Amino acid sequence: MQMLNNRRTLVFFTDTFPCGSGETFIENEISYLAGAFAQVYIVTNNMKDDVTRPIPTNVKVARYQYTATRDNKFRAITQYFTPILKAERQFCKQKGVALNRQVLATMLGTYAKMHETEALLQMLIKQEEIDLKNLYLYAYWMNDMAASIALFKKNHPQVKAFCRAHRWDIYMEKQPNGYLPFRQFIIKNLSCCYPISNDAVAYLNALTNNQYHNKLITARLGTINTNYQLSPEGNANELVLLSCSNVIERKRVGLIIEALVLLNNVRIKWIHIGGGTLYNEVKTLAEKKLSGNSHVSFEMNGPMDNKDIIAYYANNAVDLFINVSESEGVPVSIMEANSYGIPAIATNTGGVAEMIDSTNGFLLDVNCTPETIAHTIKQYANLSVQAKQQYKANAFNTWYTLYNAQKNYTAFVGGVINL
């Protein structure tokens, strides 16, 4: 559904999209945004990579380094006793966050960026002759840019401003010093905040003592499977297990290897897609632990473009997806697998329990052991053909109901233009 309006303008703050390779999930959303606004300006923090993703014709890209000038840093220090900073320090005390040097530096740095970004927006508005009554500001993350547009909204009430919230930008205890800046200020001053899971909404409501529950609305991400094609059937005598993630400490890909070592009576082909800082280390571990195992073969394919991952699911048999991260929001990788009828094993962290239950996959404790993972893989491998087909059907239905991009982004865009 096209919702063209010759007056609505969106300024959309991203970290890297459409440059480089990050934030691939925005690729599924951008066309819906472009269809609802006459003009979209993407402001990206990526200063070095080329524009690598296609964008609609009414979308322009501006690059902006999300750092504050020395003048604004000094200004933040001189405004230490202003109401906004005073309220933030009080919020920290209420939440048991120690006001040490690192926390204060983060707080003041964000405050400086807020004023820097306000100046940027003023310049863009003047240059492009944007009517404030038709201006919408969108921060993809609940980060410093969300705080910035919250400040702009506070100073210009006629503007509509909103953000998403995912994982790292929600759970304070996961951060150094247990601090993420200006949570209450952001939620209080934005028109709306859209966490991607019910778990995140509940967390932020608890964090802000349910003062802004009407502004916290779950808005799930989504993936595309236009033809509702399922992953093809494979060899009944071999289970194809696939993981897709960055190979970094939080993703614990090595834990999958430790589990596979224990499977000596099930034929497994394990495929990993994704690179990262620990890729070579984990690949070496796989070669050491699995190369002599006659029951397990493996491929570590490194990073792949998102379109190639989707094509892989469409053209290759995959029986089971696995993700054993210690921390997640709502993994888009599981959505993609489910959309092709691939059930998943995953750890119960963040909003994962909203995706997986006993009918469509296997939910593991976040502190699961290799033995538990191995047992779960074996449990699925030993199911009857009919039982596996039911898991696959349920996985697809979960995706279709909760994580279908067409449904989710149409609803999301419809909501934001009526803020």
C-alpha positions, -999 to +999 in steps of 0.1 A: +000+000+000+015+033-011+009+062+014+024+090-006+021+125+009+039+154-009+045+171+024+058+144+048+096+143+053+116+117+072+151+121+086+163+086+094+194+081+115+213+048+110+247+035+120+259+024+086+231+017+062+230+020+032+268+020+032+291-010+038+275-042+049+259-035+084+222-032+093+211-056+066+176-058+082+169-022+071+170-035+035+136-050+042+121-018+057+134+011+036+109+006+007+080+009+031+094+041+046+100+055+011+064+047+002+050+067+031+071+099+028+076+123+000+113+126+009+136+105+031+170+116+042+192+088+056+218+102+080+245+076+084+275+074+107+295+055+080+321+079+067+343+056+047+323+028+028+305+033-005+267+031-007+263-006-014+226-012-010+198-001-034+176+027-021+144+041-035+146+072-057+131+096-031+159+087-006+190+108-002+220+099+019+240+122+042+271+112+061+275+126+096+301+116+121+283+109+154+310+128+174+308+161+191+330+191+186+353+203+213+331+233+218+300+212+224+320+189+248+330+220+267+294+233+267+283+200+282+307+204+311+296+240+317+259+229+317+265+202+343+238+217+366+211+222+339+177+204+344+184+177+318+217+166+333+205+170+368+175+147+360+198+122+344+221+120+374+191+116+397+178+087+374+212+070+377+211+072+415+176+058+415+187+028+394+219+022+414+243+034+387+275+047+402+284+082+389+320+073+383+343+090+358+333+066+330+296+071+335+299+109+337+321+109+306+294+089+287+266+111+299+284+144+290+295+130+257+260+121+247+247+155+259+273+171+237+262+150+207+226+159+213+234+196+207+257+188+178+229+169+161+204+196+168+226+220+149+228+195+120+190+192+119+186+230+119+210+232+090+192+204+070+158+220+077+169+254+064+188+240+034+159+217+023+132+241+033+114+215+054+082+224+072+085+213+108+048+204+110+055+176+084+089+165+098+094+130+112+127+120+129+136+084+132+166+068+151+170+032+142+187+025+176+180+038+210+214+055+211+228+090+211+208+098+180+176+088+198+186+112+226+193+139+200+160+137+183+143+135+217+159+169+225+149+183+192+113+171+198+114+187+232+124+220+217+101+217+187+068+200+198+053+200+164+078+175+151+071+138+153+101+118+166+105+080+173+131+053+176+134+015+176+152-004+204+169-038+198+192-054+223+224-037+233+205-004+234+180-017+259+195-039+286+216-016+309+232-044+329+249-057+298+268-024+294+301-013+311+292+003+344+256-008+339+248+025+321+231+036+289+226+073+287+193+092+289+168+063+288+141+081+306+147+114+287+144+096+254+112+077+262+096+108+279+103+132+250+099+111+219+065+107+203+069+069+206+096+042+212+093+009+193+112-020+209+113-051+187+101-075+214+076-077+242+105-086+265+121-052+257+089-033+262+085-049+297+121-041+305+118-005+296+085-001+313+101-015+345+131+008+341+109+039+339+084+027+365+056+024+340+054+062+336+054+060+298+037+027+290+016+044+263+048+054+244+064+019+244+049-002+217+063-035+203+071-033+166+086-065+154+112-067+126+104-089+096+120-108+067+108-115+031+099-147+015+077-135-013+068-169-028+065-187+006+091-211-007+104-237+018+139-252+021+141-283-001+141-318+014+175-333+020+190-367+027+170-386+053+203-402+066+220-369+073+209-339+094+220-305+080+225-281+108+231-244+100+243-215+121+244-179+108+261-152+129+291-131+134+319-152+150+324-131+181+326-140+218+289-133+225+277-157+197+296-187+212+300-205+179+327-226+196+300-241+219+283-256+188+316-274+180+319-287+215+284-302+212+291-318+178+321-336+192+297-355+214+275-368+186+290-401+175+258-419+164+241-392+143+253-381+109+255-343+109+266-318+083+272-285+101+274-253+080+283-219+095+277-186+076+294-155+090+328-140+098+341-120+127+370-114+150+371-150+162+366-166+128+401-180+124+403-192+160+369-210+157+377-225+123+409-239+138+390-253+167+365-270+142+394-285+122+410-298+154+379-312+170+358-324+140+381-333+112+386-369+125+349-374+133+334-398+108+298-387+118+302-350+114+313-329+084+314-291+085+318-260+063+327-226+076+317-203+048+326-169+062+305-138+055+278-138+028+255-111+015+220-113+029+206-120-005+230-150-009+219-164+025+183-162+015+191-179-018+210-206+001+179-214+021+158-215-011+181-238-030+197-261-003+184-285+022+187-272+058+170-293+085+177-273+116+190-239+126+211-233+157+219-201+177+236-204+212+243-167+218+246-155+254+227-124+246+202-115+218+174-092+210+152-109+184+176-126+159+167-118+123+187-149+114+161-171+131+133-152+113+150-159+080+154-196+088+118-199+100+105-182+068+118-212+049+103-237+073+135-244+092+130-249+129+156-236+154+174-244+185+182-212+204+191-199+238+164-182+259+177-147+259+161-113+251+130-119+230+139-153+216+112-170+237+087-150+216+099-168+185+105-203+197+084-227+218+080-265+220+060-267+188+083-250+164+118-255+179+139-260+210+146-233+236+177-238+257+188-222+289+213-194+282+239-213+303+234-245+284+262-271+282+276-289+251+259-320+265+225-303+265+230-289+230+241-323+217+211-340+233+187-315+217+202-320+182+199-358+186+164-354+199+154-337+167+174-360+145+155-390+159+120-377+153+098-393+127+095-377+093+059-367+102+070-350+134+098-331+116+073-319+090+051-306+118+080-286+133+088-272+099+052-262+093+050-245+127+083-227+122+069-212+089+036-203+106+054-185+134+073-164+108+042-157+088+022-146+119+049-126+137+078-118+115+065-113+079+080-081+067+051-070+046+027-073+075+050-058+101+064-029+082+031-019+067+017-017+103+048+001+116+047+028+089+010+032+093+015+038+130+043+063+127+026+086+101-003+089+125+017+099+156 
